[in-house]
Amino acid sequence: MGVKIQTIKDIRFYLTKELTGVYKVPEIRALADILIKTVTGITKLHQLYENGYMVTDGDAEKIIGITEELKTGRPIQYILGETSFYNCTIKVNSSTLIPRSETEELVDLIIRENKGYKGNIIDFGSGSGCIAIALSANLPFAVLTGIEISDDAIRIAQENAVLNKVKVSFIKGDIFTLDQGAVNKAGIIVSNPPYVRNSEKPLIAKNVLDFEPHLALFVTDSDPLKYYNSILKLADKVLLPGGRLYFEINEAMGRALFQQFESFDYYEIEIVSDINDKERIIKGRKNVRANII
């Protein structure tokens, strides 16, 4: 191919040359950090001092092959088969969404607000299992259960639990038809369900549209809160009085979801903005009166 990659510096030059026009400059730099660490084992911190590090022919070939895939728009996480999420290594494939930084913020909020928690936590729509696994790793006395409809996603989630040395029970279930007896009552429920409206597709990056599972991303404009409403109905049966419910949300749906929380008799309801000042999380506590009939 006429390409000569001998050092870390060469890798960065090559990636910039080949990927300019496909990705923005900051994205290329981030991709270079990930590739160098994954292929050569040199961490981002040490890369600054290792520009002259000699790359093996085998590693150079890997870099070239991955770069050709990156040109198609295929996400680096799918190419490598894994990503980092809240200090956990999470395997991903075309059946699972790639975990986002917003979801890390959701996990971080739950951990900060529930230190030492010893009860059950249910994660509805687990996907790769990233939320449940990160919570299990950081709330070691909690008992985690993940509910997921995709067999392939459950397989990946189970592999991720083993990979990260945590114990999480993953159960196949559809949140629209799930028998409440399938899960134990919990003090915390969390979910990052599909919430991107079909009308918002033109705003979504092409590589997301082309490669990530639409079933886990999109909802109809006519019923954009259907997943949240179904989980709220399940929580009415399985969330303990005083228990906490956390959702990742579409920034345009916060007010509507606030009203839904109120209609299910929640209190301490709060919409939380992410690091980019977008309303991406809603949380609330189940009123004790909700269980009194």
C-alpha atoms as one frame of an Amber mdcrd trajectory, in Angstrom:
protein
   0.000   0.000   0.000   3.035   2.267   0.109   2.308   3.234   3.695   5.172
   3.313   6.176   4.241   3.487   9.839   7.208   3.154  12.142   6.482   5.310
  15.183   3.615   6.706  17.282   4.148  10.013  15.514   3.705   8.231  12.173
   0.385   6.784  13.351  -0.974  10.241  14.159   0.235  11.655  10.837  -1.271
   8.732   8.922  -4.656   8.951  10.668  -4.850  12.714  10.110  -4.027  12.261
   6.430  -6.470   9.414   5.843  -9.422  10.548   7.977  -9.521  14.291   7.286
 -12.834  14.993   5.581 -14.464  11.971   7.202 -14.070  13.114  10.822 -13.448
  16.449  12.503  -9.948  17.173  13.839 -10.857  16.632  17.527 -12.466  13.292
  16.613  -9.336  12.198  14.727  -7.203  13.030  17.752  -9.525  11.031  20.010
  -9.492   8.099  17.578  -5.698   8.215  17.504  -5.559   8.077  21.320  -7.858
   5.037  21.365  -6.068   3.197  18.541  -2.587   3.765  19.921  -3.625   2.577
  23.376  -5.516  -0.463  22.031  -2.969  -1.585  19.453   0.336  -0.682  21.128
  -0.721  -0.660  24.779   0.643   2.853  25.370  -1.785   4.893  27.481  -2.882
   8.403  26.552  -0.789   9.849  29.387   2.419   8.254  28.087   1.735   8.870
  24.398   2.929  12.459  24.794   6.397  11.197  25.709   6.535   8.232  23.341
   6.263   9.831  19.887   9.397   7.983  18.824   8.192   4.589  20.073   8.795
   2.019  17.328   5.701   0.218  16.097   5.891  -3.421  14.970   4.923  -4.342
  11.418   1.978  -6.286  12.814   0.689  -3.287  14.751   1.141  -1.049  11.709
  -0.976  -3.446   9.629  -3.686  -3.401  12.306  -3.732   0.403  12.285  -4.068
   0.473   8.496  -6.887  -2.103   8.533  -8.827  -0.282  11.246  -8.379   3.021
   9.426  -9.968   1.558   6.294 -13.006   0.548   8.377 -13.151   3.976   9.999
 -13.420   5.530   6.545 -16.787   3.788   6.119 -18.106   5.575   9.211 -18.270
   2.422  11.284 -17.830   3.406  14.947 -14.448   2.625  16.476 -16.198   0.861
  19.358 -17.758  -1.670  16.990 -14.493  -2.137  15.106 -12.583  -2.878  18.312
 -15.546  -4.718  19.865 -15.350  -2.837  23.146 -15.370   0.551  24.820 -14.664
   2.096  28.203 -17.584   3.071  30.435 -17.227   4.439  33.958 -13.902   2.634
  34.392 -15.403  -0.635  33.135 -14.532  -2.392  29.877 -17.753  -3.011  27.957
 -17.988  -5.265  24.909 -20.362  -3.987  22.234 -21.696  -5.183  18.893 -24.363
  -4.207  16.387 -27.081  -5.457  18.779 -26.096  -2.993  21.494 -25.889   0.766
  21.686 -22.502   2.330  22.240 -22.559   3.778  25.787 -22.524   7.574  25.908
 -21.049  10.090  28.320 -24.582  11.163  29.305 -25.206   7.655  30.569 -21.997
   7.816  32.592 -23.395  10.949  34.215 -26.587   9.042  35.041 -24.568   6.256
  36.658 -22.423   8.745  38.544 -25.519  10.475  39.954 -26.975   7.184  41.196
 -23.694   6.179  42.833 -23.250   9.561  44.546 -26.807   9.568  45.893 -26.844
   5.957  47.078 -23.466   5.226  48.676 -23.600   2.080  50.806 -26.957   1.025
  49.318 -27.691  -2.629  50.087 -30.981  -3.369  48.324 -32.131  -4.444  44.858
 -31.596  -2.328  41.750 -33.405  -3.013  38.466 -32.068  -1.750  35.132 -34.785
  -1.843  32.467 -33.523  -2.178  28.899 -29.971  -3.190  29.844 -28.481  -3.549
  26.366 -24.752  -4.163  26.833 -25.292  -4.136  30.600 -23.093  -1.059  31.060
 -25.356   0.662  33.605 -25.970  -2.398  35.764 -22.312  -3.448  35.629 -20.967
  -0.008  36.550 -23.464   0.231  39.418 -22.532  -3.226  40.659 -18.835  -2.369
  40.541 -19.372   0.818  42.550 -22.226  -0.190  44.855 -20.830  -3.565  45.968
 -23.609  -4.311  48.487 -26.416  -3.812  45.957 -28.104  -6.660  44.063 -28.386
  -5.857  40.344 -30.917  -7.203  37.863 -31.019  -6.224  34.193 -34.105  -6.681
  31.998 -33.468  -6.921  28.250 -35.499  -8.183  25.281 -32.619  -9.040  22.914
 -30.995 -12.476  23.302 -27.778 -11.242  21.700 -27.627  -8.211  23.976 -28.130
 -10.446  27.019 -25.254 -12.647  25.878 -22.980  -9.604  25.569 -24.163  -8.248
  28.920 -23.376 -11.546  30.624 -19.904 -11.565  29.074 -19.404  -8.005  30.306
 -20.371  -8.961  33.841 -17.756 -11.732  33.823 -15.180  -9.439  32.221 -15.652
  -6.849  34.960 -15.882  -9.414  37.768 -19.332  -8.363  38.980 -22.511 -10.292
  39.652 -25.554  -9.117  37.711 -28.609 -11.201  36.817 -29.806 -10.543  33.290
 -33.370 -11.598  32.510 -35.091 -11.692  29.129 -38.211  -9.583  29.259 -40.358
  -7.093  27.377 -41.200  -4.083  29.530 -44.615  -3.861  27.844 -45.645  -7.395
  28.846 -43.337  -8.211  31.772 -44.944 -10.054  34.677 -44.184  -8.085  37.830
 -43.461 -11.396  39.558 -40.403 -11.849  37.300 -38.387  -9.419  39.419 -38.000
  -8.783  43.129 -39.102  -5.480  44.612 -36.363  -2.888  44.439 -35.340   0.347
  46.110 -33.849   1.750  42.903 -34.989   1.486  39.288 -32.984   2.926  36.411
 -33.475   2.984  32.652 -32.047   4.525  29.514 -34.851   3.583  27.110 -35.279
   4.592  23.457 -36.184   8.277  23.339 -35.118   9.801  20.009 -38.221  10.748
  18.030 -38.380   9.671  14.393 -38.654  13.331  13.376 -35.226  13.916  14.954
 -33.431  11.433  12.694 -32.078  14.211  10.436 -30.219  15.542  13.485 -28.528
  12.221  14.226 -24.988  11.529  13.013 -24.774   9.306   9.937 -22.557   6.722
  11.628 -25.180   6.303  14.368 -27.995   5.921  11.841 -26.022   3.503   9.693
 -24.601   1.239  12.384 -26.391   1.403  15.746 -29.637  -0.545  16.443 -32.670
   1.622  15.655 -34.867  -0.409  18.010 -32.783   0.862  20.931 -32.788   4.468
  19.713 -36.036   5.609  18.164 -39.667   6.115  19.165 -42.660   7.375  17.239
 -43.577  11.049  17.461 -47.139  10.041  18.322 -46.118   8.193  21.504 -42.569
   9.244  22.459 -42.971   8.436  26.165 -44.272   4.899  25.760 -41.220   3.225
  27.309 -41.202   5.601  30.262 -44.920   5.133  30.872 -44.584   1.355  30.802
 -41.675   1.451  33.277 -43.610   3.826  35.546 -46.488   1.321  35.565 -44.090
  -1.509  36.438 -42.454   0.647  39.096 -45.882   1.170  40.627 -45.771  -2.545
  41.461 -42.097  -3.333  42.057 -40.501  -0.106  43.363 -40.582   0.106  47.139
 -42.230   3.139  48.803 -39.607   5.851  49.080 -37.608   4.126  46.344 -35.803
   6.107  43.675 -36.467   6.060  39.937 -33.869   7.424  37.492 -34.283   7.929
  33.733 -32.006   9.185  30.988 -34.198  11.371  28.804 -34.525  13.314  25.584
 -33.799  16.940  26.489 -37.117  17.941  24.872 -39.197  15.627  27.091 -38.276
  16.749  30.595 -41.412  18.766  31.336 -43.750  16.059  30.024 -41.971  13.410
  32.096 -42.082  15.629  35.171 -45.871  15.628  34.837 -45.888  11.848  34.400
 -43.892  11.426  37.619 -46.430  13.626  39.393 -49.325  11.585  38.009 -47.753
   8.440  39.509 -47.450  10.206  42.884 -43.675  10.723  43.004 -41.981  13.394
  45.098 -38.530  15.018  45.110 -38.858  15.050  41.336 -35.908  16.760  39.672
 -34.697  17.266  36.118 -30.896  17.191  36.012 -28.780  18.866  33.338 -25.663
  17.206  31.971 -22.195  18.677  31.566 -23.382  20.429  28.380 -26.292  22.034
  30.273 -28.878  19.851  28.532 -31.740  18.297  30.508 -30.811  14.625  30.195
 -31.836  12.983  33.492 -35.017  12.913  35.549 -35.329  11.378  38.983 -37.957
  11.046  41.673 -39.007   9.087  44.749 -42.090   6.941  45.023 -44.589   8.273
  47.534 -45.435   5.960  50.432 -49.109   6.620  49.702 -48.674   5.051  46.261
 -48.822   1.565  47.799 -51.910   2.274  49.904 -55.146   1.250  48.205
